Amino acid sequence: MSWSGAEVSALAAKAARGAGAPAGQAALFGQAAALHLRQGRGAGALAEALEALPQGPIMDLPLVLQEALPVARSGGEIDVVWAGDVALAWSYLETMPYRCDVELERPGGLKARFSLRSDARTRAQRISGCEELLQKMATLAAKTLVPDSAASRSGGAGAGLTDND
């Protein structure tokens, strides 16, 4: 089975929310996860990031983006020090709205060079080959759902207790 990048991004964000990440970090993880899989960087780092919540790269890599943003706006270079999965950090950097050329410099670190994006981002039509990860994400995403019960309806879930059809 294959998935679109938007489907993977939404599912990854919802999975991160289900595993305990705040909305902002979950949304960034969703974008980076889809790009990570499109680039063929492997599902292992994504699964490990979800397992590490409420700590780990889903919480920490947005801080790397905050540090890189002023440099990206000026079209400069930055050395990114990251002790975790370097490919995942690369995927996060590439979600920025600037062209980002990443050079693997040393274990645990990247050199990123930014410029204004003049090239169109190429996007694969479909993502496949990561069914185990996507199933895990679906299980975590289900934790964000409200149970179907009278108690949840009385609390306002769904249409609540008002049925005016």
C-alpha positions in Angstrom: 0.0 0.0 0.0 1.2 3.5 -0.7 0.4 6.8 1.0 0.5 10.4 -0.1 3.0 12.8 1.7 0.0 14.7 3.2 -1.5 11.5 4.6 1.8 10.5 6.2 2.4 14.0 7.6 -1.1 14.2 9.2 -0.8 10.7 10.6 2.7 11.3 12.0 1.5 14.6 13.6 -1.5 12.8 15.2 0.7 10.0 16.4 3.1 12.4 18.1 0.1 14.1 19.8 -1.1 10.6 20.9 2.3 9.9 22.3 2.3 13.2 24.3 3.9 15.9 22.1 2.5 19.4 22.2 0.7 20.5 19.0 3.5 22.6 17.6 6.2 20.0 17.9 3.8 17.3 16.6 3.0 19.4 13.5 6.8 19.9 12.8 7.4 16.2 13.3 4.6 15.4 10.8 6.3 17.6 8.1 9.7 16.2 8.8 8.5 12.6 8.9 6.9 12.8 5.4 10.0 14.4 4.0 12.2 11.9 5.8 10.4 8.9 4.2 10.1 10.6 0.8 13.9 11.0 0.8 14.3 7.3 1.6 16.0 7.9 4.9 14.3 5.0 6.7 11.6 4.6 9.3 13.8 3.5 12.3 14.6 7.1 13.4 10.9 8.1 13.3 9.8 5.1 15.3 12.5 5.8 17.9 11.5 9.4 18.1 7.9 8.5 18.8 9.0 6.0 21.5 11.2 8.6 23.2 8.3 10.9 23.9 7.7 13.0 26.0 11.5 13.5 25.6 13.8 13.2 22.6 14.1 14.6 19.1 10.4 15.5 18.6 10.8 17.9 21.5 14.4 19.0 20.8 14.7 19.3 17.1 12.3 22.3 16.9 14.9 24.2 19.0 17.5 23.4 16.3 15.1 25.0 13.8 14.7 28.1 16.0 18.5 28.4 16.1 18.8 28.0 12.3 16.0 30.3 11.3 17.9 33.7 11.6 20.8 32.1 9.7 18.5 30.8 7.0 16.9 34.2 6.6 20.3 35.8 6.0 21.4 33.0 3.6 24.3 32.0 5.8 25.8 28.8 7.1 25.4 27.1 10.5 27.0 24.2 12.2 24.3 22.1 13.8 25.4 20.0 16.7 23.1 17.1 17.2 23.9 14.0 19.2 20.8 12.1 17.8 20.0 10.7 14.4 21.7 13.1 11.9 19.3 12.1 9.1 16.3 13.1 11.2 17.9 16.5 11.9 18.5 16.9 8.2 14.8 16.2 7.5 13.8 18.8 10.0 16.1 21.4 8.4 14.8 20.6 5.0 11.2 21.5 6.1 12.2 25.1 6.3 11.0 27.5 3.6 14.6 28.1 2.5 16.8 26.1 0.3 19.0 24.0 2.6 22.1 22.3 1.4 23.3 19.9 4.2 26.8 18.6 4.4 27.4 15.7 6.7 30.5 17.0 8.5 31.1 14.6 11.4 29.2 12.1 13.5 26.6 14.0 15.5 26.9 17.2 13.4 25.8 18.8 10.2 26.8 21.9 8.3 23.8 23.5 6.7 24.0 26.2 4.1 20.8 28.2 3.4 19.7 30.4 0.5 16.4 31.7 -0.6 14.4 28.9 -2.2 14.5 29.3 -6.0 14.0 25.7 -6.9 10.7 23.9 -6.8 10.5 21.3 -4.1 10.2 17.9 -5.7 7.7 15.7 -4.0 7.2 12.0 -4.6 3.6 11.2 -5.4 3.4 8.2 -3.0 5.3 6.8 0.0 5.5 3.1 0.5 7.5 0.4 2.2 6.9 1.6 5.8 3.7 -0.2 6.7 5.0 -1.3 10.2 5.8 2.3 11.1 2.5 3.6 9.7 0.6 1.0 11.7 2.4 2.1 14.9 1.5 5.7 14.1 -2.1 4.8 13.6 -2.2 3.1 17.0 -0.7 6.2 18.6 -3.0 8.5 16.7 -6.0 6.5 18.0 -5.1 7.7 21.5 -6.3 11.2 20.5 -9.8 10.0 19.9 -12.6 10.2 22.4 -14.4 7.0 23.4 -17.8 6.4 22.0 -19.9 6.5 25.1 -22.8 8.3 26.8 -20.4 9.9 29.1 -18.3 11.4 26.3 -21.4 12.6 24.5 -22.7 14.3 27.6 -19.4 16.1 27.8 -20.0 17.5 24.3 -18.2 14.9 22.0 -19.7 14.5 18.6 -23.2 16.0 18.5 -23.5 15.7 22.2 -27.0 14.9 23.5 -28.8 17.2 21.1 -30.3 15.6 18.1 -32.5 18.0 16.2 -32.7 16.1 12.9 
